[in-house]
Amino acid sequence: MVPYYELILGFITIAYIFETYLNIRQHKNYKVKAIPKSVPPSIISTDEFRKSQLYGLDKSNFAFVQHAFDYIQGIIILVFGLLPVLWDYSLHVISRFGYSSSYEIIHSLVFIMIFMVINSIISMPFELYSTFVIEERHGFNKQTLKLFIVDKMKGFCLFLVLGMPIVAAALKVIRWGGEYFWLYLWVFMMAVALVTVTIYPTFIAPIFNKFETLPDSPLRSQIYALAQRVDFPLTELYTVDGSKRSGHSNAYFYGFFKNKRIVLYDTLLEQLDNDGIIAVLAHELGHFKMSHTYKNLVISQAYLLVFLFLFGQSIHNVELFRSFGFSTEPALIGLTLFSYVYQPVDHVFGFLMHCLSRHFEYQADEYAVKLGYDLTESLAKISKHNLSGLVIDPLYS
């Protein structure tokens, strides 16, 4: 008999202790008063360094509290068997509308809805504090409480309209697919991912932000010239009102094949001059030239396939369900419990992907430099405006 329950509790605890250890190591670095000797004096002033350290310290203090709360919450859910309690309560809810336990998909959707509402209520104080205290204190928060609430409502409605049907379809595939459901489910999830990546910038993102075509200007001409130079099939160039919510800056591209688009945050346009923006975009287009987006997509889909295959081998593992207090074997609960069991593998994969991501960033930097762009000044300005940390522990990073 495999002690699933004890193993999961043990791993959650070990993971929390290790992550706390890493956070403590980095927390000490936020208390450093002197600018590192490796950082040229022209990059950042003493006052700017002090502000970045205070910002990092505030976020670190908050992270200790939030991680501890999340750990305790996770332990309570498992120790007191709250998942089967919530599952039974969901059945009670649907039974009032004439549905029985045989309506597994409806039962599962109600379970998700109740869980989401409870989780949103519990996490709300942390989100409010992070946004309206920490980000506000350091000059980054630009959104109002009204906008915060409206965003939450929009996100919830989107999940009802798009997320719920996807979950229902996925559960249907699991029950319909038989022995090879994991393969059919993988194809379905891959299709959903590709469609989401395609429609999100055009139909979903505009629900939250305003996108405008960058008007004719020297910057627009320079960006199109850069795109032509590196064979980037740029079809549209937008700015987005990121300043509506935050003072942080960003730039990104999206699209498949010959239909690529670039989006610039209005905060980036305020922080950098034209040459600086072009240097940053040269870095971003380095990701395109080295197919980093496609590589990440292939890796993530391969990982999902392995996960679903292993899930397929455990979906009928009655022992796993009984270990957590479930008297039946619903697909959604099976997926949830297997996700718990799979956490050690997930953490290792996450670490490897983090390492790969850093490697990709270095490659993109090198590509921009080879094109003749100096990223030093641009990245220094972005770091100063975003109060990025300059004293980073090697293990934490």
N, C-alpha and C positions, 0 to 999 in steps of 0.2 A: 504494500500500500504506500503510494507516494505522498509524503506530507506537503501537499501543495500549499496549504494555508500557512504553515510554519515557514516554508521556504520563501514565500512572497513577503511575509512580514519581516523576515530576516534581511532580504535583499533591499526592501524599502528603507529599512533602518541603516544598513551599510551605505547605501547610496546617499542618504541624507547626511550621514556623518562625514563622508568623503567630500561631498559638495560644500559642506560647511567649513571643512578644513581648508579647501581652496579659497573660499570667500574670506576666511580669516587672514590667509596669506596676502590676498590682494588688499584687504581692508587696511593693513599696516602700511601699504604703499601710499594710500590716500592721505596719510598723516605726514608724509615727507614734506619738508618745508622748502628745501633747496631744489632748483631746477637741475636735472641730471646733466652731467658734464657732456654726455653724448648729444645733447640738444643744443644747437648753436644759439647764441643769445638773440640773433636776429629773428628766430622762429617765434619766440613767445617772450613776453615781458614777465617780470616777477609778479605783477598784479594779475595778469591773465592766468599764470600758472596757479596762483593762489585760488582764483575762482574755479578753475577746473578741478582742483583738489577738493574744494568744498562741495562741489556738485557730485563728484564721485563718492565722497564720504556720506553725503545724504542718501544717495541711492544705495550704497552698501548697507547703511544702518537699516534702511527700509527693507532691503532684501533679506536680512537676517530674520526680521519679524515675519515677513510673508512666507519665507521658506519653512520656518518653524511651524507656523499656522497650517500650512499645506500638509506638512508631515503629520501633525497631530490629527488633522481632519481625515487624512487617508487611513491612519491607524484606527481611528474611531469607527469609520465606515466598515472596516474589515472586522474588528474585534466585536462590535455590537451587531454585526450582521444586518446593516442597514440596507444593503442592496436587495436581499430577498424581501425585507419589509416593504421597500418601495415598490418592488415587483408585485407583491400581493395587494398593495394599496391601488396600484394601477388597474389591477383586475377588478377591484371593488368599484373603481370609477367607471370602467366601461360596462360593468354589469348593470349599472343604473340606467344605461341606454340600450339594454337588451342584448349586449354582446357577452359571449362566454369565453372561456380560456382557449377555445378552438380557433378564435380569431387572433392568431398570434401576431400578425403584422400590426393590427390596430392596437393590440395590447402593448407591443413594443414601442409604437409611436407615442402613445400616451406616457409610457415610462420615460422616454427621452424628454418629452415636454416638461414633465414634472421635475425631472432631474435638472434640466436646464434652468428652470425658474428658480429652484432652490439654490443652485450653484451661482446664478447671477446675483441673487440677494446676498449670499455670503461673501462673494468677491467684490461687490459694489463698494464697500468702504475702502478697500485697498486701491481700487481704480480711482476713486475720488481723491484720496490722499495723494497718490502718485501724480495725478494730473493737476489738481488745484492747490496743492501745497508744495511738493518738491519742484515740479516743472514751473509752477508759478513763481516760486521763490527765486529761481535762477533765470527768469525772464523768457522761458520757452513757451509756456502755455499761452495760447491765443484764443482758445475757445471758451464759450460761455457755458454755464450749467444747462441752459436750454438746448444748445447745440449738442452737448454731451448726451442728454436724454433722447433727443431726436435721433442721433446716430444709433443709440441702443435700440430704439423702436424700429428703425429701418433695418438693422441687422436681424432683429427677431422676425420681422415680416418676411425678409428675404429667405430666412431658414424655413419658414412655413411654406412659402411658395416654391422654393427650389430644393431646399435640403430634405424636407420630409418626403417628397416623391422619390428622391434619389435613394434615401434609406429604405423606403418601402420596396422599391424595385430591387435593391440589393438583397433584401431578405427574401424576396420572391425568387430570385436567382438561386439562393442557397437551398431553398426547399425544392425548387424545380430541377436543379442541376444534377441531383443524384450523386454518384460517387465522384464525379469530376466537376462538382459545383465550383471548386476553388479556381479552376481554369476559366470557366465561364464568368465567374465573378471578377477575375483579374482583367479579362477583356472588357467587361462592362466598366470597371473602375478606370481603366486606362482611357476608354472613350470619354468618360465623364471628365477626366483630368484635361484631356486635349480640348474638349468643347469649352470647359471653364476658362482655360488659359486664353482661348480665342475670344470668348464673349465678354470676359470680365472687364477689360479696358474700355470696350465700346459701350456696353449696356449696364454694367454693374457699378464700376468706379464712378461714372458721372452722377450716380444717385447721391454720392457723398461729396464729390468735389466738382468744381467747374473747370473744364478743359477748354482752352482757347488756342487757336492756331497762332503760332509766333508770327507777328507781322513782318513784312519786308524790312530788313535792316542789315547792317554789316554782319551782325552775329548770325543771322539766318543764312546769309551767303557763305560765311565761313564754315558753318555746320554742314551745309550741302556739299561744299568743296571737300571737306574731310571725309564725308560719306562716300563721295565719288572716288577719292584717293584710295580708300581701303575696300572698294567694291561692296559697300553696304547699301542694299536696295531701299533707301529711305523714301517713303511715300508721304508721310505726314510728320509735322514737327509741332508739338504742343507745349504750352505752359499750363501748370496746374496751381490752383490757389492753396498750396500747402500751408501758407501763413494763416489761413483761416483757423487752423487748429494748433500749429506748433511753429516755433522759430527754427527748428531743425531743417536741414536742406538735403536734397537728393536729386538724382537724375537716373533715368533708366530707359531701356528700349524693350520693345515687345513685338510679337508677330512672327509668323512662320513664312518660310520660303521667300518670295519676292515682295512681301507686303510688310515691311518693317516701319515702326514708328518710334520716335524719340520723345520723351516727356521730361521737361525741365521744371523743377519746383521754382516758384517765384522767389522763394527765399535764397535759392542758389544764384539767381540773377542779381539779387541785391548784394550778395557777399563777394562775388568774383567779377572781375572785368572779363571782356570777351576772350582774351588769350587764356585766362584761367579756366573759363568754361570749356573752351576747346581742348585744353589739356586733360580735363576731367573726362570729357566725352571720348578722347583718344583711349583712355583707360577702359571705359565702358565698351567701346568697340573692339578692344583687345579681347574681351570675353567672346564677342561674336566671331572674330577671326579664328580663335582657337576652339570654337564649338563648345564652350563651357556649358551653355544652357542645354544643348542636346546631350552632352555627356551626363550632366546631372539628371536629366530626364530618364535616360537609359538606366542609370544606376538605381534611381529611386523605383522605377518600374520593376527591375529585376529583383530588388529587395522586397517589394510588395508581393511579387509572385512567390518567392520563398516563404514569406510570412503566411500567405493564404494557403499554400500547399501544406505547411505544417499545421495550420488551423484545421484544414480538412482532415488531418489524421486524428485530431483530438475532439472534434465536434460531438462525437458520440461517447466521449469519455465520461461515463456517469459518475465516476469517482471524483472528478474535478468539480462537477456541479454540487455533489453532496458535501464536499469539503467546505463549501461556502454557504451551505444552508439552503440550497435550492432543491425542491422536490421534483421538478421537471427540467427538461433540457431545451429551452428556447434558444434559437440561433443567436439572437442579439446578446443574450447573457453569456452564451458560449464564447462569442467573439470578445466580450468584455473580460471574461476570466482568462482566456488565453492571452490577451494583451498583458494582463498582470504577469502571467508566467513568462512571457516573452521579454519582459523588461530588461533583463541582463543583456540579451542580444541587442536590444534596441539602444541601450546606452553605449555599447561598444560601437555599433554602427554610427550612432550620432557623433561619437568622438572621431571616428575615421573620416566622416563627412566634413567635420570641422577642419581637420587637417588638410583635406583635399581642397576645401574652400579657400583656406589661407594660401595654398599653393597656387590656385587659380588667380588669386588677387595679385600675388607676386608676378605671375606670368603676364597679367594684364598691365601691371606697372612697367615691366620690361618692354612690352610691346609699345606702349606710349613713348617711352624713352627712345626706342629705336626709330620711331617716327620723327624724333627731333623735339619732343615736347618735354619741358622741365616741370615735373609734377610737384617739386619741393614747395614752391611758394603757394600753389593752389591748395595742396593738401594741408599746409600749415594754416592757411586762412580758414579752411573748412573746420579744421580741428579746433582752432581758437573760437570760432563762432559757435561750435557745437559743444565746447568745453570738454573735449575728449581727453581721456587720461593719458598721461605721458610716462607714468611709472607703472609698468605692468609686470606682474609676477609671471615668470615663464610657464609655470604649471597651470596657472589660472587662465592664461591666454590660449 
